Amino acid sequence: MPGEPVAAVEAWLKADTPRLLDELFAFLRIPSVSTDPAYANPIRAAAALLAERLTRIGMNDVRLLDSGGHPSVFAQRADVPGAPTILIYGHYDVQPPEPLEQWQTPPFEPTVRDGLIFARGACDDKAPLWIALSALEGWMAVHGRLPVNVKVLLEGEEESGSHTLPAILKAHRALLASDVMLSADGGRFRVDMPSVNTSLRGVLSLEVRLRTAAHDLHSGRYGGAVGNAAMALARLLATLHDERNRVTVAGFFDGLQRPGNADMASIHAVALDETAFLAEVGARPGAGEPGIPLLEALWFRPTVEVNGITAGYQGAGGKTVIPAEASAKLTCRLGPGQTPKRVADSVVAHLRAHCPGWAQIEIDNPGDGASAYAVPQDDPFLAAVSRVIADVHGKPPVRVGIGGTLPVASMVKHALGIETVMLSYAVSDERAHAPNEFFRLSSFDDGLVAWARVLPELAVARL
């Protein structure tokens, strides 16, 4: 590894890298934000761009799979009878770019500085997705065929909860049938440490609203007599944790499994400097749950997080009002063994029980979410990806978890009965979901090599 056929593909990819980057930049310019209806047209434009590229590079049966939300882009090509079929996954939607004032350059105008591509979606997940498609293009351009049977599923709702993806998987189960899913979404733990992802936390979302009056009130005329929705919400959210930062919700930890021996071995292998880790993001020690090692907290421990709070006047200057309504967006990351519905039910029950009687509470609970996921330690496709990473980077990868969630992993396990293996060249420090998100040009180069090599390696993997 690599053999002559792979070397020819790598040479083609290296020569065509400037064009591939130019095309990636055009993709990054599309503001494909999935959570905000105002971006519906850009979402469709991004899907159309991907469909056009898949058709242009030689994939077959290119189509949009739609179930009432943002569509997924599908394509396939079967060149090797008897070889495994690989379902390549990525997502083309991105997080909202706000707060815009914190971006050094416009979020949807990709800018290269110091070997880094700055843009919303650069690392999550447009550049990693583009690398995977470029490897397919390289193989077909050089050899006229792929070395393994491939199906492609590019989702448009990953950043907004993958709400209609289960329906897409169910409706197109036969079309999507594969031996394994290879995800371009995921991430490396550090740029100087070869790693392969083996586990993900789950996720669910909630939104809570409190109302204490029919409308905002004069704080002098009504202060002390009418409840303040902002204060009530602040107190309510504070009940979710105790003074030691442990979640206090009854039943929240039901079903949670402790990390296994292999997981603990990975934690020790990373040998994380916790002080340096926190310093990199400007955080101070002491906010974590006592007695829980940092990597265990990041990879396997469930959380309740407040993602945003809205209440009262927030413009320039002051406005002396008692807010009549306040709202908060919450997410829970789930550990292994937990189920989204059971956790959501426990959080909803807690919020209702602790809401003061003089406030009205409404809770939006979509009722879906994604469970935590772990690929089996002895999975042959995981072994194949690990061999490729070792070959590209010169040493075996450390098996690491991801604190984030790839909802599709648990969904395809349930709907299609297949495992998910990840090969992403994003790095955990690249400010995904934050202002000034970036992706390394060096990762683009390394990723092209790895994806070119992994396709023939997966062709000989056996279940």
C-alpha positions as CSV (number, residue, x, y, z in Angstrom):
1,M,0.0,0.0,0.0
2,P,-0.2,2.1,-2.0
3,G,-0.1,0.0,-5.2
4,E,0.3,1.4,-8.7
5,P,-3.4,2.0,-9.3
6,V,-3.7,4.0,-6.0
7,A,-0.5,5.9,-6.7
8,A,-1.9,7.1,-10.1
9,V,-5.0,8.4,-8.4
10,E,-3.0,10.2,-5.7
11,A,-0.9,11.9,-8.5
12,W,-4.1,13.0,-10.2
13,L,-5.6,14.4,-7.0
14,K,-2.4,16.3,-6.2
15,A,-2.3,17.8,-9.7
16,D,-6.0,18.8,-9.5
17,T,-6.0,20.1,-6.0
18,P,-6.1,23.8,-7.0
19,R,-9.3,23.1,-9.0
20,L,-10.8,21.0,-6.3
21,L,-10.2,23.8,-3.8
22,D,-11.8,26.4,-6.1
23,E,-14.9,24.2,-6.4
24,L,-14.9,23.7,-2.6
25,F,-14.9,27.5,-2.1
26,A,-17.9,27.8,-4.4
27,F,-19.6,25.2,-2.2
28,L,-18.6,27.1,1.0
29,R,-20.1,30.3,-0.4
30,I,-23.6,28.8,-0.3
31,P,-25.2,29.7,3.1
32,S,-26.8,26.3,3.6
33,V,-28.1,26.8,7.2
34,S,-30.7,24.1,7.9
35,T,-32.2,25.3,11.1
36,D,-33.5,28.6,9.8
37,P,-36.4,28.6,7.2
38,A,-35.0,31.8,5.7
39,Y,-32.2,29.7,4.2
40,A,-34.4,27.3,2.3
41,N,-33.3,28.4,-1.1
42,P,-29.6,28.1,-0.3
43,I,-30.2,24.6,1.1
44,R,-31.7,23.6,-2.2
45,A,-28.8,25.3,-4.1
46,A,-26.3,23.3,-2.1
47,A,-28.1,20.0,-2.8
48,A,-28.3,20.9,-6.5
49,L,-24.6,21.7,-6.6
50,L,-23.8,18.3,-5.1
51,A,-26.1,16.5,-7.5
52,E,-24.5,18.2,-10.4
53,R,-21.0,17.2,-9.2
54,L,-21.9,13.6,-8.6
55,T,-23.4,13.4,-12.1
56,R,-20.3,15.1,-13.6
57,I,-17.8,12.8,-12.0
58,G,-19.5,9.7,-13.2
59,M,-21.8,8.5,-10.4
60,N,-25.1,6.9,-11.4
61,D,-28.7,7.2,-10.3
62,V,-28.2,10.7,-8.9
63,R,-31.4,11.9,-7.2
64,L,-32.8,13.8,-4.2
65,L,-34.4,11.8,-1.4
66,D,-37.1,14.0,0.3
67,S,-39.4,13.3,3.2
68,G,-40.8,16.7,3.9
69,G,-37.7,18.4,5.2
70,H,-34.4,19.3,3.5
71,P,-33.5,16.6,0.9
72,S,-30.6,14.2,1.0
73,V,-28.6,13.7,-2.2
74,F,-28.1,10.1,-3.3
75,A,-25.9,8.5,-6.0
76,Q,-24.4,5.0,-6.5
77,R,-22.0,3.1,-8.7
78,A,-21.4,-0.7,-8.6
79,D,-18.2,-1.6,-10.5
80,V,-17.0,-4.7,-8.6
81,P,-19.4,-7.7,-8.4
82,G,-19.0,-9.5,-5.1
83,A,-17.2,-6.7,-3.4
84,P,-18.7,-4.9,-0.4
85,T,-20.9,-1.9,-0.9
86,I,-19.9,1.2,1.0
87,L,-22.4,3.9,1.9
88,I,-20.4,7.2,2.0
89,Y,-22.1,9.8,4.2
90,G,-21.6,13.5,4.7
91,H,-23.8,16.5,5.3
92,Y,-24.0,19.7,3.3
93,D,-26.0,21.8,5.9
94,V,-24.2,24.1,8.3
95,Q,-24.8,25.9,11.6
96,P,-26.0,29.5,11.7
97,P,-23.1,32.0,11.4
98,E,-24.1,34.3,14.3
99,P,-22.7,36.2,16.1
100,L,-21.5,37.8,12.8
101,E,-19.5,40.6,14.5
102,Q,-17.0,38.0,15.9
103,W,-16.0,36.8,12.4
104,Q,-12.7,38.2,11.1
105,T,-13.9,37.7,7.6
106,P,-17.4,37.1,6.2
107,P,-18.6,33.6,7.2
108,F,-19.7,32.6,3.7
109,E,-16.7,34.1,1.8
110,P,-14.0,31.5,2.2
111,T,-10.7,33.1,3.1
112,V,-7.2,31.5,3.3
113,R,-4.9,32.7,6.0
114,D,-1.8,31.0,7.3
115,G,-2.7,27.7,5.6
116,L,-6.2,27.7,7.0
117,I,-9.6,28.0,5.2
118,F,-11.9,30.2,7.2
119,A,-15.6,29.8,6.4
120,R,-18.8,28.5,8.0
121,G,-19.0,24.8,7.3
122,A,-15.3,24.6,6.4
123,C,-14.6,21.7,8.8
124,D,-18.2,20.7,9.6
125,D,-18.7,19.2,7.1
126,K,-18.1,20.7,3.7
127,A,-14.3,20.2,3.3
128,P,-14.4,16.6,4.6
129,L,-17.3,15.8,2.4
130,W,-15.5,17.4,-0.6
131,I,-12.5,15.2,0.1
132,A,-14.5,12.1,-0.1
133,L,-16.2,13.1,-3.4
134,S,-12.8,14.1,-4.8
135,A,-11.4,10.6,-4.1
136,L,-14.3,9.1,-6.1
137,E,-13.7,11.6,-8.9
138,G,-10.0,10.7,-8.9
139,W,-10.6,7.0,-9.2
140,M,-13.1,7.3,-12.0
141,A,-11.0,9.9,-13.9
142,V,-7.8,7.7,-13.8
143,H,-9.3,4.2,-14.1
144,G,-12.9,4.7,-15.3
145,R,-14.2,2.8,-12.3
146,L,-14.3,2.6,-8.6
147,P,-12.4,-0.2,-6.7
148,V,-15.4,-0.9,-4.5
149,N,-19.1,-0.6,-4.8
150,V,-20.2,2.8,-3.5
151,K,-23.5,4.6,-2.6
152,V,-23.5,8.2,-1.5
153,L,-25.9,9.8,1.0
154,L,-25.4,13.5,1.6
155,E,-27.8,14.9,4.3
156,G,-29.3,18.4,4.5
157,E,-30.5,18.3,8.1
158,E,-27.6,17.1,10.3
159,E,-27.2,20.4,12.0
160,S,-30.9,20.7,12.8
161,G,-31.5,17.3,14.3
162,S,-31.9,15.0,11.2
163,H,-35.6,15.1,11.9
164,T,-36.8,13.6,8.5
165,L,-33.8,11.3,8.0
166,P,-35.4,8.3,9.7
167,A,-38.3,8.5,7.2
168,I,-35.9,8.7,4.3
169,L,-34.0,5.7,5.6
170,K,-37.2,3.7,6.0
171,A,-38.7,4.7,2.6
172,H,-35.5,3.9,0.8
173,R,-34.2,1.0,2.7
174,A,-33.6,-1.2,-0.3
175,L,-31.9,1.6,-2.3
176,L,-29.5,2.4,0.6
177,A,-28.7,-1.3,1.5
178,S,-25.0,-1.5,2.1
179,D,-22.3,-3.4,4.1
180,V,-21.1,-0.4,6.1
181,M,-21.4,3.4,6.3
182,L,-18.2,5.3,5.9
183,S,-18.7,8.8,7.3
184,A,-16.8,11.9,6.2
185,D,-18.2,13.6,9.2
186,G,-16.4,13.1,12.5
187,G,-13.0,14.4,13.5
188,R,-9.5,13.9,14.6
189,F,-8.6,14.6,18.2
190,R,-5.4,16.4,17.5
191,V,-3.6,17.3,14.3
192,D,-0.4,15.6,15.5
193,M,-2.1,12.4,16.7
194,P,-3.4,9.9,14.2
195,S,-6.8,8.8,15.5
196,V,-9.9,7.0,14.4
197,N,-13.4,7.6,15.9
198,T,-15.1,4.7,17.6
199,S,-17.9,6.3,19.6
200,L,-20.3,9.2,19.7
201,R,-22.6,10.7,22.3
202,G,-26.3,11.0,21.5
203,V,-28.3,14.2,21.5
204,L,-31.8,15.6,22.0
205,S,-33.2,19.2,21.9
206,L,-35.8,21.0,23.9
207,E,-37.1,24.5,24.1
208,V,-38.8,26.0,27.3
209,R,-40.9,29.2,27.5
210,L,-42.2,30.9,30.6
211,R,-44.9,33.6,30.7
212,T,-45.8,35.6,33.7
213,A,-48.1,38.3,32.2
214,A,-49.9,39.2,29.0
215,H,-47.2,41.6,28.0
216,D,-44.1,43.4,29.2
217,L,-44.8,45.7,32.2
218,H,-43.5,48.9,33.6
219,S,-41.0,47.8,36.3
220,G,-41.9,50.7,38.6
221,R,-45.7,50.2,38.4
222,Y,-45.7,46.5,38.6
223,G,-42.3,45.5,40.1
224,G,-42.7,43.4,43.3
225,A,-46.2,42.4,42.4
226,V,-45.9,40.6,39.1
227,G,-43.5,37.8,38.4
228,N,-40.4,38.5,36.2
229,A,-40.2,35.8,33.5
230,A,-36.5,36.3,33.0
231,M,-35.8,35.8,36.7
232,A,-38.1,32.8,36.9
233,L,-36.4,31.2,34.0
234,A,-33.0,31.8,35.4
235,R,-34.0,30.1,38.7
236,L,-35.6,27.2,36.8
237,L,-32.6,26.5,34.7
238,A,-30.4,26.7,37.8
239,T,-32.3,23.7,39.3
240,L,-31.0,21.4,36.5
241,H,-27.6,21.2,38.3
242,D,-26.4,21.3,41.8
243,E,-23.5,23.3,43.2
244,R,-21.0,20.6,42.1
245,N,-22.3,20.8,38.5
246,R,-23.9,17.4,38.6
247,V,-27.3,17.0,36.8
248,T,-30.1,16.9,39.4
249,V,-32.9,15.7,37.2
250,A,-34.5,12.5,38.6
251,G,-34.1,9.5,36.3
252,F,-31.7,11.4,34.1
253,F,-28.9,8.9,34.4
254,D,-31.1,5.8,34.1
255,G,-29.5,3.2,31.8
256,L,-26.1,5.0,31.6
257,Q,-23.3,2.5,31.0
258,R,-19.7,3.0,32.3
259,P,-16.9,3.2,29.7
260,G,-15.5,-0.3,28.9
261,N,-11.9,-1.3,29.3
262,A,-11.1,-0.5,25.7
263,D,-12.6,3.0,26.1
264,M,-10.5,3.6,29.3
265,A,-7.4,2.4,27.4
266,S,-8.1,5.0,24.8
267,I,-8.5,7.7,27.4
268,H,-5.1,6.8,28.9
269,A,-3.5,6.6,25.4
270,V,-4.5,10.2,24.6
271,A,-2.8,11.4,27.8
272,L,-4.6,14.7,27.7
273,D,-3.1,17.7,29.4
274,E,-6.4,19.0,30.9
275,T,-5.0,22.4,31.9
276,A,-3.6,23.0,28.4
277,F,-6.9,21.8,26.9
278,L,-8.9,24.3,28.8
279,A,-6.4,27.1,28.2
280,E,-6.7,26.7,24.5
281,V,-10.3,27.8,24.6
282,G,-9.8,30.4,27.3
283,A,-11.6,28.4,30.0
284,R,-10.7,27.8,33.6
285,P,-10.7,24.5,35.5
286,G,-13.4,23.7,38.0
287,A,-16.6,23.7,35.8
288,G,-16.6,20.0,35.3
289,E,-18.4,17.3,37.3
290,P,-16.0,16.4,40.3
291,G,-14.5,13.0,40.1
292,I,-15.1,12.5,36.4
293,P,-11.9,12.6,34.2
294,L,-12.2,15.2,31.4
295,L,-12.1,12.8,28.5
296,E,-14.7,10.5,30.1
297,A,-16.8,13.6,30.6
298,L,-16.4,14.6,27.0
299,W,-16.9,11.2,25.3
300,F,-19.3,9.3,27.5
301,R,-20.9,11.4,30.2
302,P,-24.4,12.9,29.6
303,T,-25.0,16.6,29.9
304,V,-27.8,19.2,30.0
305,E,-26.7,22.4,28.3
306,V,-28.4,25.8,27.9
307,N,-27.6,26.9,24.3
308,G,-29.4,30.2,24.4
309,I,-31.7,32.4,26.5
310,T,-34.0,35.1,25.2
311,A,-35.9,37.6,27.5
312,G,-36.7,41.2,27.9
313,Y,-35.1,44.2,26.3
314,Q,-31.6,43.7,24.7
315,G,-31.1,46.8,22.6
316,A,-28.9,49.8,23.2
317,G,-29.4,51.7,26.5
318,G,-31.9,50.7,29.1
319,K,-35.6,49.9,29.2
320,T,-37.3,49.5,32.5
321,V,-39.6,46.6,32.0
322,I,-40.6,43.3,33.6
323,P,-40.3,40.7,30.9
324,A,-43.5,38.8,30.4
325,E,-41.9,36.0,28.5
326,A,-38.6,34.2,28.6
327,S,-37.3,31.2,26.6
328,A,-34.3,28.9,26.5
329,K,-33.0,26.4,24.1
330,L,-31.6,23.3,25.7
331,T,-29.7,20.2,24.4
332,C,-28.8,17.1,26.2
333,R,-25.8,15.0,25.1
334,L,-26.5,11.3,25.9
335,G,-24.1,8.6,27.1
336,P,-24.1,4.9,26.1
337,G,-27.2,3.1,27.2
338,Q,-29.5,6.1,27.5
339,T,-32.5,6.6,25.3
340,P,-33.6,10.1,24.0
341,K,-37.2,9.7,24.9
342,R,-36.5,8.6,28.5
343,V,-34.1,11.4,29.0
344,A,-36.4,14.0,27.4
345,D,-39.3,12.8,29.6
346,S,-37.2,13.2,32.8
347,V,-36.1,16.7,31.9
348,V,-39.6,17.8,30.9
349,A,-41.0,16.4,34.2
350,H,-38.3,18.2,36.2
351,L,-38.9,21.6,34.5
352,R,-42.7,21.3,35.1
353,A,-42.2,20.3,38.7
354,H,-39.9,23.2,39.5
355,C,-41.8,25.9,37.6
356,P,-43.4,28.4,40.1
357,G,-47.2,28.3,40.1
358,W,-47.4,32.0,39.0
359,A,-45.7,31.2,35.7
360,Q,-47.1,29.4,32.7
361,I,-44.7,26.9,31.1
362,E,-44.6,25.5,27.6
363,I,-42.0,23.0,26.5
364,D,-41.3,22.0,22.9
365,N,-40.1,18.4,22.8
366,P,-39.7,17.1,19.3
367,G,-39.7,13.6,20.6
368,D,-36.8,12.4,18.5
369,G,-33.1,12.7,19.0
370,A,-30.3,10.2,18.6
371,S,-28.8,7.7,20.9
372,A,-25.1,7.3,21.6
373,Y,-23.3,5.0,19.2
374,A,-20.1,2.9,19.2
375,V,-18.7,0.8,16.4
376,P,-17.8,-2.8,17.5
377,Q,-14.1,-3.0,18.4
378,D,-13.5,-5.9,16.0
379,D,-15.3,-4.5,13.0
380,P,-13.4,-5.4,9.8
381,F,-14.1,-2.0,8.2
382,L,-12.8,-0.2,11.2
383,A,-9.7,-2.3,11.0
384,A,-9.3,-1.4,7.3
385,V,-9.7,2.4,8.0
386,S,-7.2,2.0,10.8
387,R,-4.6,0.4,8.5
388,V,-5.0,3.3,6.0
389,I,-4.5,5.9,8.7
390,A,-1.4,4.1,9.9
391,D,-0.1,3.9,6.4
392,V,-0.7,7.6,5.6
393,H,0.6,9.0,9.0
394,G,3.3,6.4,9.9
395,K,1.9,5.1,13.1
396,P,-1.3,3.3,14.2
397,P,-4.2,5.6,15.1
398,V,-5.5,6.0,18.7
399,R,-9.1,5.0,19.0
400,V,-11.0,8.0,20.3
401,G,-14.5,9.1,21.1
402,I,-16.4,12.2,20.0
403,G,-18.3,14.3,22.4
404,G,-20.6,15.4,19.6
405,T,-23.3,13.5,17.8
406,L,-23.6,12.0,14.3
407,P,-27.4,11.2,14.4
408,V,-27.2,9.1,11.3
409,A,-25.0,6.5,13.0
410,S,-27.6,5.2,15.4
411,M,-30.3,5.7,12.7
412,V,-28.6,3.6,10.0
413,K,-27.9,1.0,12.7
414,H,-31.6,0.8,13.4
415,A,-32.9,1.2,9.9
416,L,-30.3,-0.6,7.7
417,G,-28.6,-2.8,10.3
418,I,-25.1,-1.6,9.4
419,E,-22.2,-0.1,11.4
420,T,-20.6,3.4,10.9
421,V,-16.9,3.9,10.5
422,M,-15.6,7.5,10.4
423,L,-12.8,8.9,8.2
424,S,-12.8,12.7,8.7
425,Y,-10.0,15.1,8.4
426,A,-11.6,17.8,10.5
427,V,-9.7,18.5,13.8
428,S,-11.4,19.2,17.1
429,D,-9.8,22.6,17.5
430,E,-11.2,24.0,14.2
431,R,-14.0,26.0,15.8
432,A,-16.9,24.0,14.5
433,H,-20.2,25.8,15.3
434,A,-18.3,28.9,16.4
435,P,-17.2,32.1,14.7
436,N,-14.0,31.8,12.6
437,E,-14.5,28.1,11.8
438,F,-11.6,26.9,9.7
439,F,-10.1,23.8,8.0
440,R,-6.4,23.1,7.4
441,L,-5.1,23.0,3.8
442,S,-2.7,20.3,5.0
443,S,-5.7,18.2,6.1
444,F,-7.2,18.6,2.7
445,D,-4.0,17.1,1.2
446,D,-3.8,14.3,3.7
447,G,-7.4,13.5,3.4
448,L,-7.2,13.1,-0.3
449,V,-4.5,10.5,0.1
450,A,-6.3,8.7,2.8
451,W,-9.6,8.5,0.9
452,A,-7.9,7.5,-2.3
453,R,-6.3,4.6,-0.4
454,V,-9.3,3.5,1.7
455,L,-11.5,2.7,-1.2
456,P,-9.5,-0.4,-2.4
457,E,-8.7,-1.3,1.2
458,L,-12.4,-1.6,2.0
459,A,-12.9,-3.7,-1.1
460,V,-11.1,-6.6,0.6
461,A,-12.6,-6.2,4.0
462,R,-15.0,-8.9,5.0
463,L,-17.8,-9.1,7.5
